[in-house]
Amino acid sequence: MRFLMASFSALAVTIACGGNGTTISDAGSDGAACITPVEGASCSPNDTACEPPGDVCCIGYAWICQNGAWTKASVGCACLTDSGGGGGPFACGPSTTCSSGSRYCVDQAPGIALPDGGTPPDSYSCDALPPACQTNPTCACVKANGACSPTAVASCDESSGQVTVHCMGE
């Protein structure tokens, strides 16, 4: 009987939620009920999303209900490193995270158009800092030590030991 009631309850929730793949969770980070969203699934303005754990800036997005559907909104803020000045994470593209003080971000442009004329997205990776750059990671140092090889560095950004090189297409 318990199984039958649990099955009926699950079916009722699925029907009430439109069967959109969104999961209702018992509690979010503040202890209140929240929803684990699925991108594109239906939502209402009163729904509260369960945000992933961690610094929203390092994660790179926050969930919002926009025009009745869950969307990952870019937060556009820098990921904070730990107070020790190194080893903290920083964003490298839309979904990669590198550790400052030991790695630098490589943004590799594809350089080759698709058969339909479109351009594939850049690829992102975290490369180990060259030994010569580990005590003072800068754009000048990683460029001088072979960043983007065999292509060339198109541009470079650095902030508090967090280096991102943007490589020309292959």
DRENVEX-361391 format. One record per residue (C-alpha): x, y, z; residue in one letter. Coordinates in steps of 0.001 Angstrom, whole numbers, plus 500000, padded with zeros to 6 digits. Example, Ala and Ser with C-alpha at 12.3 -4.5 7.8 and 13.67 -1.06 7.14 Angstrom:
BEGIN
512300495500507800a/513670498940507140s/
//
This chain:
BEGIN
500000500000500000m/502856502395500889r/504472501741497514f/501192502481495751l/500786505789497645m/504405506808496927a/503971505985493234s/500732507950493080f/502377510940494813s/505317510883492383a/502901510727489447l/500866513625490843a/503994515767491260v/505136514915487720t/501747515844486282i/501504519020488394a/504993520086487305c/504280519317483686g/506754516438483542g/509496518872482564n/512445517148484227g/512723519713487036t/513323518111490432t/511854519483493644i/514363519361496475s/513671519377500197d/516027522221500988a/518401524690499427g/521449526241501044s/519213528357503306d/517053525378504353g/514028526504502310a/512415524349499630a/513956524834496212c/513926523342492719i/516888521750490962t/516393523325487536p/516980521856484116v/517891524365481419e/514827525134479289g/512388523436481685a/509284525431482601s/509208527552485742c/507204530317487375s/508496533610488825p/507885532356492401n/510083529253491965d/513375529213493879t/516344527448492309a/518755525315494320c/522061526908493349e/525137524680493018p/527523524891495978p/530482527235495803g/531265530748494675d/528739531724491995v/531501533658490226c/533654530530489946c/530663528489488792i/529980531215486208g/526190531307486294y/523111531608488462a/519719530086487671w/516911532474486756i/513348531909485638c/513094533935482441q/510001533985480229n/508710530831481941g/511869528738481436a/514998528059483538w/518069529807482153t/521704529932483270k/522442533636483640a/526075534645483286s/527135536542486390v/530157538245484819g/532315538422487925c/535838537258488597a/536402534143490628c/538082534995493920l/541255533178494862t/542152532060498336d/543738534602500679s/547078532809500414g/547656534364496987g/547665531171494968g/546042527868494293g/542520529279494168g/540280528543491221p/539538530911488345f/537239530617485358a/538663529442482045c/535917529665479450g/532308528750480126p/532852525543482118s/536552525017482928t/538243526133486159t/542019526478486613c/544072526803489811s/545995530056490045s/549630529708491008g/550048526374489216s/548069526581485949r/547155529076483258y/544099529129481014c/544454528447477291v/541648529704475040d/542280528016471680q/540404529375468671a/539528526623466167p/540583528542463064g/538779526172460718i/535289526915459474a/532656524192459502l/531329522881456162p/528253525096456605d/530500528170456989g/529994528474460762g/532832528612463248t/533146525955465963p/533486527224469544p/536852527848471184d/538284525055473322s/539557525763476837y/542151523956478920s/544378524521481927c/548080524059481219d/550780523807483874a/552693527036484388l/556221526738482976p/558768526355485811p/560189529805485035a/556740531365485630c/555682529643488848q/556917532354491225t/555566535216489093n/552929534099486586p/552541536821483952t/551525537029480308c/555064537976479323a/556474534877481037c/554033532309479621v/554345533828476129k/558150533667476339a/557894530021477423n/555874528634474532g/552233529424475282a/549955528580472327c/552662526653470494s/552513525781467585p/550228528777466937t/550758532296468276a/549285534247471183v/546572536595469925a/546149538311473315s/546644537646477002c/544962538677480258d/546420538500483744e/545182539411487196s/546707538379490539s/548560535407489066g/545609534273486965q/546799534164483362v/544600533522480316t/546157533295476859v/543972533593473770h/545601531596470969c/545193532140467258m/543322529502465291g/545083526352464144e/
//
